[in-house]
Amino acid sequence: MSAKNPYLLNVRDLIRSPGEMRERDLEVESPEKLGEGLAWVPEGQSIDMHLRLESLHEGILVSGEIDTVADAECSRCLKDIELPVQVEFQELFAYPSDEPFDYQVQGDHVDLEAVVRDAVVLSLPFQPECAGGCEELELGPGITLVLADDEQPPVLDARWAGLARFREDDSTTEER
């Protein structure tokens, strides 16, 4: 592994050996913040990966399970929360060839950075919420929450007032 890139894995023992398989557990610290908005994995957060590397004729198939913790803000009450992140991925790192592939074996290494980043970021919720729900909202001084009363009739637009008499005529007809 490289000190610069913790996601770089040596696969020398698997290259061009179809049928060979290795399992590896890898723990890295996130070298950068993963995600934006209301949920993200902060820089320096531990990312645990259980990897299965399989040699195929086309390249190295990497399957993995990722476990980490994301920091987030509840989209309803804006309280800070922590979210467990558990995601699986599978990607083929092809041997260099004339055909274009998204990911390729680079020398005797595979670089999992883009695959892990994409898997983690895409698994983060767009609008995270507190686990138990947000029952009590603290709105702050001077802010009131107005709840609609279901028993009051809806306010009709003045432009439709002429049609209100048809509603009155229907109710008198039903009473007869």
C-alpha positions as CSV (number, residue, x, y, z in Angstrom):
1,M,0.0,0.0,0.0
2,S,1.1,3.5,-0.7
3,A,1.3,6.1,2.1
4,K,-0.3,8.7,-0.3
5,N,-3.2,6.5,-1.4
6,P,-4.6,4.1,1.2
7,Y,-7.0,2.7,-1.4
8,L,-4.2,1.2,-3.6
9,L,-4.1,-2.6,-3.3
10,N,-1.3,-4.9,-4.5
11,V,-2.8,-7.7,-6.7
12,R,0.5,-9.1,-8.1
13,D,-0.3,-12.6,-6.8
14,L,-3.7,-12.6,-8.7
15,I,-2.7,-11.1,-12.1
16,R,-3.3,-13.5,-15.0
17,S,-4.2,-16.4,-12.6
18,P,-8.0,-17.0,-13.3
19,G,-9.7,-18.9,-10.5
20,E,-7.5,-17.5,-7.8
21,M,-9.2,-15.6,-4.9
22,R,-8.1,-13.6,-1.9
23,E,-10.0,-12.0,0.9
24,R,-8.6,-8.9,2.7
25,D,-9.8,-6.7,5.5
26,L,-8.7,-3.1,5.1
27,E,-9.2,-0.2,7.5
28,V,-8.4,3.3,6.1
29,E,-9.0,6.8,7.3
30,S,-10.9,8.9,4.8
31,P,-8.3,11.2,3.2
32,E,-11.0,13.7,2.3
33,K,-14.7,14.6,3.1
34,L,-17.0,12.2,1.3
35,G,-20.4,13.7,0.4
36,E,-22.0,17.2,0.7
37,G,-25.3,18.6,1.9
38,L,-26.8,17.2,5.0
39,A,-24.8,14.0,5.3
40,W,-21.1,13.3,4.8
41,V,-18.3,11.1,6.0
42,P,-15.7,13.5,7.5
43,E,-12.0,13.6,6.7
44,G,-10.2,11.2,9.0
45,Q,-13.2,8.9,9.7
46,S,-12.4,5.2,9.8
47,I,-13.6,3.2,6.8
48,D,-13.6,-0.6,7.3
49,M,-13.7,-2.7,4.2
50,H,-14.0,-6.5,3.8
51,L,-12.8,-7.3,0.3
52,R,-12.9,-10.3,-2.0
53,L,-10.5,-10.2,-4.9
54,E,-11.0,-12.7,-7.7
55,S,-8.8,-13.2,-10.7
56,L,-10.7,-13.6,-14.0
57,H,-9.6,-13.8,-17.6
58,E,-10.7,-10.1,-18.1
59,G,-9.2,-8.7,-15.0
60,I,-9.6,-8.6,-11.2
61,L,-13.2,-8.6,-9.8
62,V,-13.3,-6.7,-6.5
63,S,-16.4,-7.3,-4.2
64,G,-16.6,-5.4,-1.0
65,E,-18.6,-4.5,2.1
66,I,-18.0,-1.0,3.6
67,D,-18.7,0.0,7.1
68,T,-18.3,3.6,8.4
69,V,-20.1,6.4,10.2
70,A,-21.4,9.5,8.6
71,D,-22.0,12.9,10.2
72,A,-25.4,14.5,9.3
73,E,-27.9,17.1,10.2
74,C,-31.5,16.1,10.6
75,S,-33.5,17.6,7.7
76,R,-36.4,18.3,10.0
77,C,-34.9,19.7,13.2
78,L,-31.2,20.4,12.1
79,K,-29.8,18.5,15.1
80,D,-26.4,16.8,14.6
81,I,-26.7,13.0,14.2
82,E,-24.5,10.1,13.3
83,L,-25.6,7.6,10.7
84,P,-24.1,4.1,10.3
85,V,-23.2,3.5,6.6
86,Q,-23.1,0.0,5.3
87,V,-22.8,-0.5,1.6
88,E,-21.7,-3.2,-0.8
89,F,-20.0,-2.8,-4.1
90,Q,-18.6,-5.0,-7.0
91,E,-16.4,-3.7,-9.7
92,L,-14.2,-5.3,-12.5
93,F,-10.7,-3.9,-12.8
94,A,-9.8,-4.9,-16.4
95,Y,-6.4,-5.7,-17.6
96,P,-5.0,-3.0,-20.0
97,S,-6.3,-3.5,-23.5
98,D,-7.6,-1.6,-26.5
99,E,-11.2,-1.6,-25.1
100,P,-12.0,1.3,-22.7
101,F,-13.0,0.3,-19.2
102,D,-14.0,2.5,-16.3
103,Y,-11.4,0.8,-14.0
104,Q,-8.2,-0.9,-15.0
105,V,-5.4,-2.8,-13.2
106,Q,-2.5,-0.3,-13.0
107,G,0.7,-2.3,-13.1
108,D,0.3,-4.7,-10.2
109,H,-2.2,-2.6,-8.3
110,V,-5.9,-1.7,-8.2
111,D,-7.0,1.7,-7.0
112,L,-10.3,1.5,-5.0
113,E,-10.6,5.2,-4.2
114,A,-13.2,6.1,-6.9
115,V,-15.2,2.9,-6.3
116,V,-15.4,3.4,-2.5
117,R,-16.1,7.1,-2.8
118,D,-19.0,6.5,-5.2
119,A,-20.4,3.7,-3.2
120,V,-20.4,5.6,0.1
121,V,-21.6,9.0,-1.3
122,L,-24.5,7.3,-3.3
123,S,-25.6,5.5,-0.1
124,L,-25.9,8.6,2.0
125,P,-29.5,9.8,2.5
126,F,-30.5,13.0,0.8
127,Q,-32.7,14.1,3.7
128,P,-31.5,12.4,6.9
129,E,-33.8,12.3,9.9
130,C,-33.4,11.6,13.6
131,A,-33.9,7.9,14.3
132,G,-36.9,8.3,16.6
133,G,-38.4,11.1,14.5
134,C,-38.5,14.8,15.5
135,E,-41.5,15.1,17.8
136,E,-40.7,18.5,19.4
137,L,-39.3,21.3,17.2
138,E,-37.7,24.1,19.0
139,L,-38.5,27.1,16.8
140,G,-36.7,29.8,18.8
141,P,-37.8,33.1,20.1
142,G,-40.5,35.0,18.2
143,I,-41.3,32.1,15.9
144,T,-44.7,30.4,16.2
145,L,-46.0,27.3,14.5
146,V,-49.5,27.7,13.2
147,L,-51.4,24.4,12.8
148,A,-54.4,24.2,10.6
149,D,-57.7,23.5,12.2
150,D,-59.5,20.8,10.3
151,E,-63.0,21.9,11.4
152,Q,-62.9,25.3,9.8
153,P,-64.3,25.5,6.2
154,P,-61.7,26.3,3.6
155,V,-61.4,29.9,2.5
156,L,-62.8,30.3,-1.0
157,D,-61.2,32.5,-3.5
158,A,-63.5,35.6,-4.2
159,R,-63.3,34.8,-7.9
160,W,-65.2,31.6,-7.3
161,A,-67.9,33.2,-5.0
162,G,-70.5,33.0,-7.8
163,L,-70.3,29.2,-7.8
164,A,-70.9,29.0,-4.1
165,R,-74.7,29.3,-4.7
166,F,-74.6,26.1,-6.6
167,R,-73.3,24.3,-3.5
168,E,-76.1,25.9,-1.5
169,D,-78.7,24.8,-4.1
170,D,-77.3,21.2,-3.9
171,S,-77.6,21.0,-0.1
172,T,-81.2,22.3,-0.2
173,T,-82.1,19.8,-2.9
174,E,-80.7,16.9,-0.9
175,E,-82.8,18.0,2.2
176,R,-86.1,17.7,0.2
